[in-house]
Amino acid sequence: MKKLIAALIAAVICMSSLVCFAAPASLEPAAQSTSSNLIVITNPPSISSTTQKGVVFCGYGEAGVKVTFYKYNPLTGLYYPMSLNGNNISLDIVYQSGLFWKKIDFSAGNHKVIVYAEKGDRVQIVKREINVLSPGIADNLFDYTLNFRPAYK
């Protein structure tokens, strides 16, 4: 009987810890961090534009941190986990070096992303805005020439 009770208590503890590490189903735009030192994102910058559909998120963080990527849905006003083949796009920082990287493909247009890092009861939210330019716009930008003339005589 004691072994059964001990096994049930262990199962409840395991399930409780799994719930703590489960990323939320959605995030409000005003969601706040409870910690500021779980991860540092070195790329992409806070607001960036690119002609490449594949954007590499990289940086470093504390070992044991779980990172999940969320994308803003303007129809609902919420951020939802990004997925690939039905699985959330996420990664675990498990190495002692703490380095991480994840390539994510985006369609042309403006994308608001939250990088949600969690470890235990600590959460860090890092926002990024990525504008993926269509190839036609990118070609026009490279072909554009500015001619400056003095405004005075």
FIRO-119843 format. One record per residue (C-alpha): residue in three letters; x, y, z. Coordinates in nm, 3 decimals, decimal comma, always signed. Example, Ala and Ser with C-alpha at 12.3 -4.5 7.8 and 13.67 -1.06 7.14 Angstrom:
BEGIN
+------+---------+---------+---------+
: resn :       x :       y :       z :
+------+---------+---------+---------+
:  ala :  +1,230 :  -0,450 :  +0,780 :
:  ser :  +1,367 :  -0,106 :  +0,714 :
+------+---------+---------+---------+
END
This chain:
BEGIN
+------+---------+---------+---------+
: resn :       x :       y :       z :
+------+---------+---------+---------+
:  met :  +0,000 :  +0,000 :  +0,000 :
:  lys :  +0,282 :  +0,239 :  +0,090 :
:  lys :  +0,449 :  +0,167 :  -0,244 :
:  leu :  +0,126 :  +0,245 :  -0,430 :
:  ile :  +0,084 :  +0,576 :  -0,248 :
:  ala :  +0,448 :  +0,663 :  -0,311 :
:  ala :  +0,407 :  +0,581 :  -0,682 :
:  leu :  +0,092 :  +0,796 :  -0,704 :
:  ile :  +0,266 :  +1,089 :  -0,533 :
:  ala :  +0,563 :  +1,054 :  -0,769 :
:  ala :  +0,328 :  +1,050 :  -1,069 :
:  val :  +0,149 :  +1,364 :  -0,949 :
:  ile :  +0,482 :  +1,542 :  -0,896 :
:  cys :  +0,599 :  +1,442 :  -1,245 :
:  met :  +0,274 :  +1,562 :  -1,403 :
:  ser :  +0,294 :  +1,890 :  -1,211 :
:  ser :  +0,643 :  +1,958 :  -1,340 :
:  leu :  +0,531 :  +1,884 :  -1,695 :
:  val :  +0,251 :  +2,137 :  -1,665 :
:  cys :  +0,499 :  +2,400 :  -1,546 :
:  phe :  +0,704 :  +2,356 :  -1,863 :
:  ala :  +0,411 :  +2,355 :  -2,106 :
:  ala :  +0,406 :  +2,666 :  -2,322 :
:  pro :  +0,071 :  +2,847 :  -2,315 :
:  ala :  -0,176 :  +2,794 :  -2,600 :
:  ser :  -0,175 :  +3,169 :  -2,675 :
:  leu :  -0,020 :  +3,492 :  -2,551 :
:  glu :  -0,164 :  +3,841 :  -2,518 :
:  pro :  +0,034 :  +4,122 :  -2,686 :
:  ala :  +0,083 :  +4,275 :  -2,340 :
:  ala :  +0,233 :  +3,954 :  -2,194 :
:  gln :  +0,519 :  +4,032 :  -1,955 :
:  ser :  +0,840 :  +3,858 :  -1,852 :
:  thr :  +0,905 :  +3,744 :  -1,496 :
:  ser :  +1,278 :  +3,715 :  -1,567 :
:  ser :  +1,522 :  +3,901 :  -1,790 :
:  asn :  +1,823 :  +3,675 :  -1,799 :
:  leu :  +1,711 :  +3,344 :  -1,949 :
:  ile :  +1,812 :  +3,418 :  -2,311 :
:  val :  +1,980 :  +3,682 :  -2,525 :
:  ile :  +1,888 :  +3,691 :  -2,894 :
:  thr :  +2,175 :  +3,813 :  -3,110 :
:  asn :  +1,992 :  +3,770 :  -3,442 :
:  pro :  +1,758 :  +3,895 :  -3,580 :
:  pro :  +1,749 :  +4,249 :  -3,443 :
:  ser :  +1,428 :  +4,379 :  -3,280 :
:  ile :  +1,296 :  +4,510 :  -3,613 :
:  ser :  +1,444 :  +4,377 :  -3,934 :
:  ser :  +1,376 :  +4,346 :  -4,304 :
:  thr :  +1,508 :  +4,073 :  -4,527 :
:  thr :  +1,468 :  +3,932 :  -4,876 :
:  gln :  +1,527 :  +3,579 :  -4,747 :
:  lys :  +1,230 :  +3,372 :  -4,636 :
:  gly :  +1,446 :  +3,177 :  -4,392 :
:  val :  +1,537 :  +3,376 :  -4,081 :
:  val :  +1,784 :  +3,236 :  -3,829 :
:  phe :  +1,709 :  +3,312 :  -3,465 :
:  cys :  +2,025 :  +3,268 :  -3,263 :
:  gly :  +2,177 :  +3,368 :  -2,934 :
:  tyr :  +2,266 :  +3,219 :  -2,600 :
:  gly :  +2,092 :  +3,133 :  -2,279 :
:  glu :  +2,092 :  +2,945 :  -1,956 :
:  ala :  +2,119 :  +2,566 :  -1,984 :
:  gly :  +1,783 :  +2,394 :  -1,935 :
:  val :  +1,571 :  +2,674 :  -2,083 :
:  lys :  +1,288 :  +2,580 :  -2,322 :
:  val :  +1,222 :  +2,825 :  -2,605 :
:  thr :  +0,895 :  +2,837 :  -2,804 :
:  phe :  +0,823 :  +3,066 :  -3,099 :
:  tyr :  +0,486 :  +3,245 :  -3,126 :
:  lys :  +0,345 :  +3,442 :  -3,420 :
:  tyr :  +0,087 :  +3,722 :  -3,401 :
:  asn :  -0,255 :  +3,665 :  -3,557 :
:  pro :  -0,416 :  +4,003 :  -3,637 :
:  leu :  -0,762 :  +3,844 :  -3,668 :
:  thr :  -0,767 :  +3,738 :  -3,302 :
:  gly :  -0,517 :  +3,987 :  -3,160 :
:  leu :  -0,322 :  +3,703 :  -2,995 :
:  tyr :  +0,010 :  +3,525 :  -3,045 :
:  tyr :  -0,006 :  +3,150 :  -3,117 :
:  pro :  +0,273 :  +2,890 :  -3,118 :
:  met :  +0,429 :  +2,857 :  -3,461 :
:  ser :  +0,418 :  +2,503 :  -3,592 :
:  leu :  +0,577 :  +2,285 :  -3,854 :
:  asn :  +0,404 :  +1,960 :  -3,951 :
:  gly :  +0,171 :  +1,993 :  -3,652 :
:  asn :  +0,452 :  +2,036 :  -3,397 :
:  asn :  +0,531 :  +2,361 :  -3,217 :
:  ile :  +0,852 :  +2,524 :  -3,331 :
:  ser :  +1,062 :  +2,513 :  -3,017 :
:  leu :  +1,404 :  +2,419 :  -2,890 :
:  asp :  +1,571 :  +2,321 :  -2,567 :
:  ile :  +1,892 :  +2,486 :  -2,452 :
:  val :  +2,052 :  +2,183 :  -2,297 :
:  tyr :  +2,420 :  +2,236 :  -2,366 :
:  gln :  +2,648 :  +2,402 :  -2,113 :
:  ser :  +2,763 :  +2,649 :  -2,381 :
:  gly :  +2,406 :  +2,781 :  -2,392 :
:  leu :  +2,423 :  +2,860 :  -2,763 :
:  phe :  +2,108 :  +2,814 :  -2,969 :
:  trp :  +1,984 :  +2,870 :  -3,322 :
:  lys :  +1,668 :  +2,795 :  -3,514 :
:  lys :  +1,590 :  +2,869 :  -3,878 :
:  ile :  +1,226 :  +2,961 :  -3,940 :
:  asp :  +1,071 :  +3,018 :  -4,282 :
:  phe :  +0,833 :  +3,312 :  -4,329 :
:  ser :  +0,615 :  +3,415 :  -4,621 :
:  ala :  +0,646 :  +3,764 :  -4,770 :
:  gly :  +0,501 :  +4,033 :  -4,543 :
:  asn :  +0,530 :  +4,163 :  -4,189 :
:  his :  +0,554 :  +3,911 :  -3,905 :
:  lys :  +0,542 :  +3,980 :  -3,531 :
:  val :  +0,708 :  +3,707 :  -3,327 :
:  ile :  +0,742 :  +3,639 :  -2,956 :
:  val :  +1,029 :  +3,421 :  -2,843 :
:  tyr :  +0,901 :  +3,266 :  -2,520 :
:  ala :  +1,172 :  +3,129 :  -2,290 :
:  glu :  +1,089 :  +2,939 :  -1,974 :
:  lys :  +1,265 :  +2,754 :  -1,698 :
:  gly :  +1,067 :  +2,652 :  -1,393 :
:  asp :  +0,850 :  +2,946 :  -1,290 :
:  arg :  +1,071 :  +3,203 :  -1,470 :
:  val :  +0,953 :  +3,333 :  -1,808 :
:  gln :  +1,117 :  +3,573 :  -2,051 :
:  ile :  +0,937 :  +3,724 :  -2,349 :
:  val :  +1,141 :  +3,869 :  -2,635 :
:  lys :  +0,960 :  +4,038 :  -2,924 :
:  arg :  +1,083 :  +4,055 :  -3,281 :
:  glu :  +0,928 :  +4,210 :  -3,592 :
:  ile :  +1,042 :  +4,072 :  -3,927 :
:  asn :  +0,947 :  +4,213 :  -4,264 :
:  val :  +1,011 :  +3,968 :  -4,548 :
:  leu :  +1,027 :  +4,162 :  -4,874 :
:  ser :  +0,897 :  +4,002 :  -5,192 :
:  pro :  +1,165 :  +3,949 :  -5,460 :
:  gly :  +1,018 :  +4,222 :  -5,684 :
:  ile :  +1,044 :  +4,484 :  -5,410 :
:  ala :  +1,397 :  +4,375 :  -5,328 :
:  asp :  +1,504 :  +4,408 :  -5,694 :
:  asn :  +1,356 :  +4,759 :  -5,709 :
:  leu :  +1,546 :  +4,860 :  -5,395 :
:  phe :  +1,877 :  +4,743 :  -5,538 :
:  asp :  +1,814 :  +4,920 :  -5,871 :
:  tyr :  +1,707 :  +5,250 :  -5,712 :
:  thr :  +1,951 :  +5,541 :  -5,743 :
:  leu :  +1,937 :  +5,868 :  -5,551 :
:  asn :  +2,055 :  +6,194 :  -5,703 :
:  phe :  +2,120 :  +6,475 :  -5,460 :
:  arg :  +2,152 :  +6,840 :  -5,557 :
:  pro :  +2,231 :  +7,127 :  -5,325 :
:  ala :  +1,916 :  +7,311 :  -5,213 :
:  tyr :  +2,093 :  +7,645 :  -5,229 :
:  lys :  +2,265 :  +7,841 :  -5,510 :
+------+---------+---------+---------+
END
